């Protein structure tokens, strides 16, 4: 589709980057992606329900609350963003990881656009940090554009803009031009 816009692009190999992984939860089997922990959670919950072993471990209580919100039609990411959870990776750690990854990509691919596909939770934490408020759950495959122009700097808080002058200076804006906060599963990074 790039050719439709009169542009050329070279596409490199897909590379997994640790900095853009989903947020983790501490389980007896070690740190796991919150979706990977679901199978262990179900197994342990069934064991406790069948044998009435007493109090459940705290990690299991927290994962149960998280998935209970999801199963009830709620927003477990809002819970994760706003409730201190002792066994979940904190949102600020995801923001720091993302910055680390963005800066590494900026060093390794100066002047290039890079597409990152990841889970919405960490991207939502990143957008919440950048804007100073939670923009809410994204649409599936919605894009977030992060522009690193010159020396990378902290993005401004406040609502995004589609002002071409601000876009030229850099910052975070929602791809698609709908005037709402940036959020989504994909992120485009541009060095310069």
Protein Blocks (a to p, Z undefined) as FASTA:
>chain_A
ZZmnopacddddddddfklmccddddfkbpcdfklmmmmmmmmmmmmmmnonojadfklm
mmmmmmmmmmnopafklmmmmmccfkbccfklmmmmmmmmmmmmmmmmghiacdddddfk
lmmmmmmmmnopaebjadehiacddddehjaddddedjddfbfklmmnopcddehilopa
cedjbdcdddZZ
